[in-house]
Amino acid sequence: MQGSPEVCVLRLGHRPGRDNRMTTHVGLTARALGADRVVIAGNASKSKGTIEDITARFGGPFEVELSDSWRPLLRDWSGVVVHLTMYGERVQDVEEEIRAAHRADPVLVVVGSQKVPFDVYDAADYNVGVTNQPHSEVAGLAVFLDHLFDGRELDREWEGGESRVLPMETGKRVVPVEDLDGEE
């Protein structure tokens, strides 16, 4: 989120044709819940395009990168590495420590899909589980980011973009930015 060190999400294990929707949702969740960018390991140009389209339409900033080699990013990261896994420490037991570290250092959040290589567990400063039950990587990322930002990401102000969603009790309303005139 703006005003604090970077939060980058590294999406591991994208399998073209099988993970397109899930990878897209990892990127959209990262964007919506406060991360600054997502790096997708693998050939996920369709997911990249969708995430960039949403950012253009609803605001940013948010960056999307594709990478054929994720290991250098993990190895050379100059801040805290958090690997989300159901086998990790409970998020509620380590969130304060991670939040304190994030005040000074960038955070790399590693989100896998298929079996994650053991060197990811070894390279991580924290292996964190939002629950020790099977669940979606999208759900794990959402819960983790909400805990990291302590709910502040929900009040984020978006820059640019063509449209805004206006909260309503029922129905849905998306309006062009130029039609807002203080309506937000």
C-alpha positions in Angstrom: 0.0 0.0 0.0 1.1 3.5 -0.6 3.2 5.0 2.1 4.8 1.8 3.3 7.4 -0.5 1.9 6.5 -2.6 -1.1 4.4 -5.8 -0.9 5.0 -8.1 -3.9 3.1 -11.3 -4.5 5.0 -14.1 -6.3 2.6 -16.6 -7.9 4.4 -20.0 -8.3 3.3 -23.0 -10.3 1.0 -21.5 -13.0 -0.1 -24.3 -15.3 -1.4 -22.8 -18.6 -4.9 -24.0 -19.4 -5.5 -25.3 -15.9 -4.7 -22.3 -13.6 -5.7 -19.3 -15.8 -8.7 -18.4 -13.6 -6.9 -19.0 -10.3 -3.8 -17.1 -11.3 -6.0 -14.2 -12.4 -7.8 -14.2 -9.1 -4.5 -14.3 -7.2 -3.4 -11.1 -9.1 -6.8 -9.4 -8.6 -6.8 -10.2 -4.9 -3.3 -8.9 -4.5 -4.3 -5.7 -6.3 -7.6 -5.2 -4.4 -6.2 -5.9 -1.0 -3.1 -3.7 -0.9 -0.1 -5.4 -2.7 1.9 -3.2 -5.1 2.6 -5.8 -7.7 2.4 -9.5 -8.7 5.1 -11.5 -10.4 3.7 -14.6 -12.1 6.1 -17.4 -12.7 5.2 -19.0 -16.0 3.4 -18.3 -19.2 0.3 -16.5 -18.0 -0.1 -13.7 -20.6 -3.9 -14.1 -20.5 -4.0 -13.6 -16.7 -1.5 -10.7 -17.0 -3.8 -9.0 -19.6 -6.9 -9.4 -17.5 -5.2 -8.0 -14.4 -3.8 -5.0 -16.4 -7.3 -4.4 -17.9 -8.9 -4.3 -14.4 -6.2 -1.9 -13.2 -6.8 0.4 -16.2 -10.5 0.3 -15.7 -10.7 0.6 -11.9 -7.5 2.3 -10.9 -4.1 1.6 -9.4 -1.2 1.7 -9.1 -0.5 -2.0 -9.6 2.1 -3.8 -11.7 2.0 -7.3 -13.2 5.1 -9.1 -14.4 5.7 -12.5 -15.9 8.9 -14.4 -15.1 10.4 -17.6 -16.5 12.7 -17.7 -13.5 11.3 -17.0 -10.0 14.3 -18.3 -8.0 16.5 -15.2 -8.4 13.6 -13.0 -7.1 13.2 -15.2 -4.1 17.0 -15.5 -3.5 17.8 -11.8 -4.0 14.7 -10.3 -2.2 16.0 -7.6 0.1 13.2 -7.8 2.7 10.9 -10.3 4.4 9.8 -13.5 2.6 6.4 -14.9 3.6 5.4 -18.2 2.1 1.6 -19.0 2.4 1.0 -22.7 3.1 -1.5 -24.6 5.2 1.5 -26.2 6.9 3.0 -23.0 8.3 2.7 -21.1 11.5 -0.7 -19.7 12.3 -1.1 -16.2 10.9 -2.5 -14.9 14.2 0.7 -16.0 15.9 3.1 -14.2 13.6 1.1 -11.3 12.1 2.4 -8.7 14.6 6.0 -9.7 13.9 5.5 -9.6 10.2 3.7 -6.3 10.4 6.5 -4.8 12.4 9.1 -6.0 9.9 7.0 -4.5 7.1 7.3 -1.0 8.6 10.9 -1.0 7.5 11.3 -3.7 4.8 9.5 -4.8 1.7 7.5 -8.1 1.9 7.5 -10.8 -0.7 4.4 -13.1 -0.4 4.9 -16.4 -2.1 1.7 -18.2 -3.2 1.9 -21.6 -4.8 -0.6 -23.7 -6.8 0.8 -27.2 -7.3 3.4 -28.8 -5.0 5.8 -26.1 -3.9 9.6 -27.0 -4.0 11.1 -27.4 -0.5 13.6 -24.6 -1.2 10.7 -22.2 -1.0 10.0 -23.3 2.5 13.7 -23.0 3.3 14.1 -19.6 1.8 11.1 -18.1 3.5 11.5 -16.1 6.7 8.0 -17.2 7.6 5.9 -20.1 6.4 2.4 -19.0 7.3 -0.9 -20.7 7.3 -4.2 -18.9 7.5 -5.7 -22.3 8.5 -4.3 -25.8 8.6 -7.2 -27.0 6.5 -7.2 -27.4 2.7 -8.3 -24.1 1.1 -7.7 -21.9 -2.0 -4.5 -19.9 -2.4 -6.7 -16.9 -3.2 -8.5 -17.2 0.2 -5.1 -17.6 1.9 -3.7 -14.5 0.2 -6.8 -12.4 1.0 -6.7 -13.3 4.7 -3.0 -12.7 5.0 -3.1 -9.3 3.3 -6.0 -8.2 5.5 -4.0 -9.2 8.6 -0.8 -7.6 7.3 -2.6 -4.3 6.6 -4.8 -4.6 9.7 -7.9 -3.7 7.5 -6.5 -0.4 6.2 -6.5 -1.8 2.6 -10.3 -1.7 2.6 -10.2 2.1 2.7 -7.6 2.5 -0.1 -8.0 5.4 -2.5 -7.5 4.4 -6.1 -5.7 6.6 -8.7 -6.7 6.9 -12.3 -9.0 4.3 -13.8 -12.1 4.9 -15.9 -14.8 3.6 -13.5 -15.7 3.4 -9.8 -18.0 1.0 -8.0 -20.4 2.8 -5.8 -21.4 0.9 -2.7 -25.1 0.1 -2.4 -27.3 -1.9 -0.1 -28.8 -3.8 -3.1 -28.0 -3.9 -6.8 -24.8 -2.7 -8.4 -23.7 0.6 -9.7 -20.5 1.2 -11.7 -20.1 4.8 -13.0 -17.5 6.6 -15.2 -15.1 8.6 -13.1 -16.1 11.8 -14.9 -19.7 11.4 -13.8 -19.0 11.2 -10.1 -19.1 14.9 -9.1 -18.4 14.2 -5.4 -20.8 11.2 -5.3 -18.2 8.8 -3.8 
